[in-house]
Amino acid sequence: MNKTQTNCPICDGAAKQADATTGDFLEISCPECGEFQISRTFLQVVKDHPVSVRRQSLERAKIRARYGLPPLVTSYDLP
């Protein structure tokens, strides 16, 4: 799977993105935030939210994630 350079949707830092082969999400690899998946809906909703809210959403997704799988950040993770 090819990864392209992008900005992390959580911290706005440099990251790599891969389109998932199935599902409505992207796979992100960020040196600061780690490996995670993010729904396209979340990306649309969270554009104007501050970084602190986006970080909270990622932390909620990490708590929910099944052991061994990357967290999937969705709009349900918004505080």
N, CA, C and O of each residue as an XYZ file, in Angstrom:
316
protein
N       0.845     -1.169      0.000
C       0.000      0.000      0.000
C       0.896      1.239      0.000
O       1.811      1.351      0.815
N       0.631      2.152     -0.902
C       1.416      3.380     -1.000
C       0.970      4.377      0.049
O      -0.219      4.514      0.339
N       1.947      5.071      0.612
C       1.654      6.124      1.572
C       2.116      7.450      0.991
O       3.186      7.539      0.389
N       1.303      8.472      1.175
C       1.633      9.799      0.681
C       1.840     10.752      1.852
O       1.260     10.577      2.924
N       2.682     11.766      1.630
C       2.923     12.781      2.654
C       1.663     13.622      2.817
O       0.996     13.956      1.837
N       1.346     13.958      4.059
C       0.191     14.790      4.376
C       0.417     15.441      5.724
O       1.444     15.213      6.362
N      -0.524     16.240      6.158
C      -0.504     16.764      7.518
C      -1.390     15.881      8.380
O      -2.451     15.439      7.939
N      -0.962     15.627      9.595
C      -1.746     14.822     10.523
C      -3.055     15.551     10.834
O      -3.028     16.733     11.178
N      -4.192     14.876     10.722
C      -5.470     15.525     11.010
C      -5.677     15.804     12.504
O      -6.614     16.507     12.881
N      -4.809     15.255     13.343
C      -4.919     15.490     14.785
C      -4.032     16.661     15.208
O      -4.524     17.622     15.798
N      -2.726     16.594     14.913
C      -1.783     17.605     15.411
C      -1.305     18.585     14.342
O      -0.608     19.545     14.671
N      -1.649     18.377     13.100
C      -1.226     19.203     11.957
C       0.253     19.049     11.601
O       0.758     19.788     10.756
N       0.951     18.113     12.224
C       2.350     17.866     11.892
C       2.480     17.017     10.638
O       1.481     16.563     10.082
N       3.709     16.805     10.198
C       3.964     15.971      9.024
C       3.594     14.525      9.337
O       3.917     14.013     10.409
N       2.922     13.877      8.406
C       2.486     12.492      8.587
C       2.421     11.809      7.231
O       2.615     12.436      6.189
N       2.145     10.522      7.265
C       1.928      9.756      6.041
C       0.520      9.187      6.080
O       0.007      8.819      7.136
N      -0.092      9.122      4.902
C      -1.475      8.667      4.792
C      -1.578      7.569      3.751
O      -0.969      7.644      2.684
N      -2.352      6.553      4.073
C      -2.656      5.487      3.118
C      -4.160      5.311      3.059
O      -4.819      5.243      4.097
N      -4.705      5.238      1.870
C      -6.123      4.937      1.733
C      -6.348      3.488      2.119
O      -5.610      2.599      1.695
N      -7.363      3.259      2.918
C      -7.688      1.899      3.324
C      -8.271      1.145      2.132
O      -8.911      1.740      1.266
N      -8.046     -0.152      2.094
C      -8.570     -0.940      0.988
C     -10.056     -1.219      1.162
O     -10.764     -1.446      0.180
N     -10.527     -1.204      2.387
C     -11.959     -1.371      2.657
C     -12.356     -0.358      3.712
O     -11.532      0.023      4.542
N     -13.586      0.077      3.695
C     -14.069      1.002      4.714
C     -13.961      2.453      4.299
O     -13.354      2.794      3.283
N     -14.568      3.296      5.115
C     -14.642      4.729      4.846
C     -13.689      5.474      5.777
O     -14.103      6.359      6.526
N     -12.420      5.111      5.722
C     -11.439      5.727      6.602
C     -10.078      5.776      5.937
O      -9.848      5.144      4.905
N      -9.182      6.537      6.544
C      -7.797      6.643      6.097
C      -6.900      6.092      7.188
O      -7.248      6.123      8.369
N      -5.748      5.590      6.788
C      -4.756      5.143      7.754
C      -3.674      6.215      7.828
O      -3.121      6.626      6.807
N      -3.379      6.660      9.045
C      -2.419      7.740      9.261
C      -1.256      7.224     10.098
O      -1.443      6.462     11.046
N      -0.068      7.649      9.734
C       1.133      7.352     10.501
C       1.807      8.683     10.813
O       2.334      9.343      9.917
N       1.789      9.076     12.088
C       2.325     10.358     12.522
C       3.384     10.123     13.594
O       3.143      9.357     14.527
N       4.550     10.759     13.486
C       5.583     10.575     14.501
C       5.124     10.990     15.900
O       5.572     10.418     16.893
N       4.238     11.977     15.984
C       3.776     12.458     17.288
C       2.546     11.700     17.796
O       2.479     11.360     18.977
N       1.581     11.435     16.926
C       0.309     10.820     17.341
C       0.295      9.302     17.200
O      -0.545      8.633     17.802
N       1.206      8.760     16.419
C       1.274      7.316     16.231
C       0.481      6.846     15.029
O       0.128      7.624     14.143
N       0.210      5.541     15.026
C      -0.548      4.911     13.942
C      -2.027      4.883     14.340
O      -2.369      4.459     15.444
N      -2.887      5.331     13.450
C      -4.319      5.291     13.730
C      -5.092      5.361     12.427
O      -4.546      5.681     11.371
N      -6.360      5.057     12.527
C      -7.278      5.188     11.396
C      -8.237      6.327     11.735
O      -8.530      6.580     12.903
N      -8.716      7.004     10.706
C      -9.604      8.134     10.936
C     -10.717      8.114      9.891
O     -10.460      7.966      8.697
N     -11.953      8.264     10.357
C     -13.071      8.213      9.420
C     -13.125      9.493      8.599
O     -12.742     10.568      9.061
N     -13.603      9.353      7.387
C     -13.732     10.524      6.517
C     -14.770     11.495      7.071
O     -14.646     12.705      6.881
N     -15.781     10.985      7.747
C     -16.784     11.843      8.378
C     -16.136     12.704      9.455
O     -16.395     13.905      9.538
N     -15.289     12.084     10.283
C     -14.582     12.840     11.322
C     -13.755     13.961     10.689
O     -13.729     15.082     11.199
N     -13.093     13.659      9.595
C     -12.275     14.673      8.914
C     -13.111     15.878      8.501
O     -12.655     17.016      8.619
N     -14.315     15.645      8.025
C     -15.184     16.737      7.590
C     -15.693     17.547      8.780
O     -15.773     18.773      8.710
N     -16.033     16.869      9.865
C     -16.633     17.519     11.026
C     -15.615     18.307     11.834
O     -15.947     19.355     12.387
N     -14.394     17.826     11.911
C     -13.414     18.352     12.863
C     -12.505     19.441     12.300
O     -11.645     19.951     13.018
N     -12.672     19.797     11.064
C     -11.789     20.770     10.404
C     -11.528     22.025     11.243
O     -10.382     22.460     11.358
N     -12.559     22.599     11.819
C     -12.432     23.870     12.528
C     -12.289     23.715     14.042
O     -12.302     24.708     14.769
N     -12.153     22.485     14.519
C     -11.976     22.263     15.954
C     -10.510     22.481     16.340
O      -9.614     22.248     15.528
N     -10.268     22.921     17.565
C      -8.878     23.105     18.001
C      -8.153     21.768     18.158
O      -8.778     20.717     18.297
N      -6.834     21.833     18.131
C      -6.006     20.640     18.258
C      -6.325     19.885     19.551
O      -6.311     18.654     19.563
N      -6.608     20.599     20.623
C      -6.898     19.938     21.909
C      -8.115     19.014     21.802
O      -8.118     17.930     22.386
N      -9.125     19.424     21.080
C     -10.321     18.592     20.897
C      -9.996     17.373     20.037
O     -10.472     16.270     20.307
N      -9.185     17.576     19.004
C      -8.798     16.461     18.140
C      -7.957     15.445     18.908
O      -8.104     14.239     18.712
N      -7.074     15.935     19.784
C      -6.258     15.024     20.606
C      -7.138     14.226     21.576
O      -6.915     13.033     21.783
N      -8.130     14.884     22.164
C      -9.067     14.192     23.051
C      -9.793     13.083     22.290
O     -10.000     11.990     22.818
N     -10.171     13.370     21.070
C     -10.866     12.370     20.252
C      -9.976     11.162     19.990
O     -10.436     10.023     20.062
N      -8.701     11.405     19.685
C      -7.770     10.300     19.463
C      -7.599      9.478     20.735
O      -7.565      8.249     20.676
N      -7.491     10.137     21.879
C      -7.345      9.411     23.150
C      -8.566      8.544     23.433
O      -8.428      7.420     23.916
N      -9.749      9.050     23.141
C     -10.972      8.251     23.324
C     -10.962      7.026     22.401
O     -11.366      5.933     22.800
N     -10.500      7.222     21.179
C     -10.437      6.104     20.235
C      -9.421      5.067     20.702
O      -9.641      3.868     20.525
N      -8.315      5.506     21.292
C      -7.309      4.571     21.813
C      -7.885      3.718     22.935
O      -7.588      2.526     23.024
N      -8.696      4.312     23.781
C      -9.321      3.568     24.879
C     -10.262      2.495     24.322
O     -10.325      1.384     24.848
N     -10.986      2.833     23.265
C     -11.949      1.925     22.653
C     -11.317      0.839     21.788
O     -11.930     -0.202     21.552
N     -10.102      1.075     21.316
C      -9.470      0.171     20.348
C      -9.268     -1.221     20.935
O      -8.920     -1.376     22.106
N      -9.489     -2.216     20.106
C      -9.224     -3.595     20.506
C      -7.731     -3.833     20.537
O      -6.984     -3.263     19.740
N      -7.304     -4.661     21.442
C      -5.887     -4.943     21.614
C      -5.264     -5.384     20.285
O      -5.782     -6.281     19.620
N      -4.170     -4.759     19.911
C      -3.441     -5.126     18.703
C      -3.903     -4.430     17.436
O      -3.260     -4.558     16.394
N      -5.014     -3.693     17.506
C      -5.521     -2.984     16.326
C      -5.332     -1.481     16.503
O      -5.394     -0.979     17.625
N      -5.103     -0.759     15.409
C      -4.967      0.696     15.541
C      -6.310      1.320     15.904
O      -7.356      0.817     15.491
N      -6.293      2.407     16.670
C      -7.553      3.073     16.996
C      -8.186      3.675     15.751
O      -7.490      4.116     14.836
N      -9.515      3.687     15.729
C     -10.272      4.295     14.648
C     -11.008      5.512     15.230
O     -11.937      5.366     16.025
N     -10.583      6.697     14.826
C     -11.179      7.942     15.322
C     -12.410      8.239     14.478
O     -12.325      8.330     13.253
N     -13.556      8.389     15.139
C     -14.811      8.700     14.456
C     -15.452      9.925     15.094
O     -14.976     10.420     16.116
N     -16.513     10.406     14.501
C     -17.213     11.577     15.056
C     -17.792     11.271     16.436
O     -18.059     12.199     17.200
N     -17.990     10.015     16.771
C     -18.478      9.647     18.106
C     -17.443      9.920     19.187
O     -17.785      9.959     20.369
N     -16.194     10.109     18.810
C     -15.120     10.366     19.776
C     -14.995     11.839     20.140
O     -14.219     12.187     21.030
N     -15.734     12.698     19.477
C     -15.676     14.123     19.813
C     -16.213     14.351     21.222
O     -17.225     13.760     21.598
N     -15.540     15.209     22.013
C     -16.047     15.492     23.365
C     -17.296     16.341     23.333
O     -17.848     16.668     24.384
